[in-house]
Amino acid sequence: MNIRGIGPWTADYVMMKSLHETSSFPIADVGLHNALKILLGLKEKPTIEEIKQYAVNWEGWQAYATFYLWRSLYDKEI
């Protein structure tokens, strides 16, 4: 079934937040890419393949890693 506006990101988010699926991973999320760029000191956003390499260490806990990475974007002093 296809529902306009509902795609992989939405499915991953629902699995993370509502179903508490710790291995769900919205790997294409822009915020995730931005957080990794900042935290790793990269000049450009990492590719999907690079993120997959980093995420090997998070296996089974990708949702938690994603939440922490998203949160890191809001911990900047103004």
C-alpha positions as a LaTeX table, in Angstrom:
\begin{tabular}{lrrr}
\hline
Residue & $x$ (\AA) & $y$ (\AA) & $z$ (\AA) \\
\hline
Met1 & 0.00 & 0.00 & 0.00 \\
Asn2 & 1.27 & 3.46 & $-0.84$ \\
Ile3 & 0.13 & 6.52 & 1.07 \\
Arg4 & 1.33 & 9.87 & $-0.17$ \\
Gly5 & 3.65 & 11.48 & 2.36 \\
Ile6 & 4.27 & 8.24 & 4.23 \\
Gly7 & 7.63 & 6.75 & 3.38 \\
Pro8 & 10.66 & 5.11 & 4.96 \\
Trp9 & 11.41 & 8.05 & 7.29 \\
Thr10 & 7.86 & 8.08 & 8.68 \\
Ala11 & 7.84 & 4.32 & 9.09 \\
Asp12 & 11.18 & 4.41 & 10.93 \\
Tyr13 & 10.02 & 7.25 & 13.17 \\
Val14 & 6.80 & 5.44 & 14.12 \\
Met15 & 8.75 & 2.27 & 14.84 \\
Met16 & 11.22 & 4.23 & 17.00 \\
Lys17 & 8.73 & 6.34 & 18.96 \\
Ser18 & 5.56 & 4.26 & 19.12 \\
Leu19 & 6.75 & 0.69 & 18.83 \\
His20 & 10.04 & 1.24 & 20.71 \\
Glu21 & 11.97 & $-0.61$ & 18.01 \\
Thr22 & 15.59 & 0.09 & 18.99 \\
Ser23 & 17.04 & $-1.09$ & 15.69 \\
Ser24 & 14.91 & 1.24 & 13.55 \\
Phe25 & 17.15 & 3.69 & 11.75 \\
Pro26 & 16.11 & 6.66 & 9.55 \\
Ile27 & 19.46 & 6.61 & 7.78 \\
Ala28 & 18.50 & 9.23 & 5.18 \\
Asp29 & 17.41 & 11.80 & 7.81 \\
Val30 & 18.93 & 15.24 & 7.22 \\
Gly31 & 19.30 & 15.95 & 10.94 \\
Leu32 & 21.22 & 12.72 & 11.42 \\
His33 & 23.57 & 13.70 & 8.59 \\
Asn34 & 24.05 & 17.22 & 10.00 \\
Ala35 & 24.76 & 15.93 & 13.51 \\
Leu36 & 27.37 & 13.46 & 12.27 \\
Lys37 & 29.00 & 16.16 & 10.14 \\
Ile38 & 29.34 & 18.43 & 13.17 \\
Leu39 & 30.35 & 15.79 & 15.72 \\
Leu40 & 32.91 & 14.16 & 13.42 \\
Gly41 & 34.29 & 17.48 & 12.16 \\
Leu42 & 33.58 & 16.64 & 8.53 \\
Lys43 & 33.63 & 19.24 & 5.76 \\
Glu44 & 30.60 & 17.69 & 4.06 \\
Lys45 & 27.67 & 15.61 & 5.21 \\
Pro46 & 28.49 & 11.90 & 5.32 \\
Thr47 & 27.11 & 9.63 & 2.63 \\
Ile48 & 24.66 & 6.83 & 3.36 \\
Glu49 & 27.51 & 4.34 & 2.94 \\
Glu50 & 29.68 & 6.22 & 5.45 \\
Ile51 & 26.81 & 6.32 & 7.94 \\
Lys52 & 26.31 & 2.58 & 7.52 \\
Gln53 & 29.98 & 2.11 & 8.47 \\
Tyr54 & 29.60 & 4.25 & 11.61 \\
Ala55 & 26.35 & 2.52 & 12.52 \\
Val56 & 27.93 & $-0.94$ & 12.61 \\
Asn57 & 28.87 & $-0.11$ & 16.20 \\
Trp58 & 25.28 & 0.79 & 17.04 \\
Glu59 & 23.70 & $-2.44$ & 15.82 \\
Gly60 & 20.49 & $-3.08$ & 17.71 \\
Trp61 & 20.55 & 0.45 & 19.17 \\
Gln62 & 20.34 & 2.66 & 16.08 \\
Ala63 & 17.20 & 4.42 & 17.33 \\
Tyr64 & 18.97 & 5.51 & 20.51 \\
Ala65 & 21.97 & 6.70 & 18.53 \\
Thr66 & 19.63 & 8.67 & 16.27 \\
Phe67 & 17.88 & 10.34 & 19.22 \\
Tyr68 & 21.22 & 11.33 & 20.77 \\
Leu69 & 22.50 & 12.67 & 17.46 \\
Trp70 & 19.31 & 14.68 & 16.92 \\
Arg71 & 19.55 & 16.05 & 20.47 \\
Ser72 & 23.15 & 17.11 & 19.90 \\
Leu73 & 21.89 & 19.61 & 17.33 \\
Tyr74 & 20.04 & 21.50 & 20.08 \\
Asp75 & 22.82 & 21.60 & 22.64 \\
Lys76 & 24.65 & 24.53 & 21.08 \\
Glu77 & 25.05 & 27.74 & 23.03 \\
Ile78 & 23.63 & 30.84 & 21.37 \\
\hline
\end{tabular}
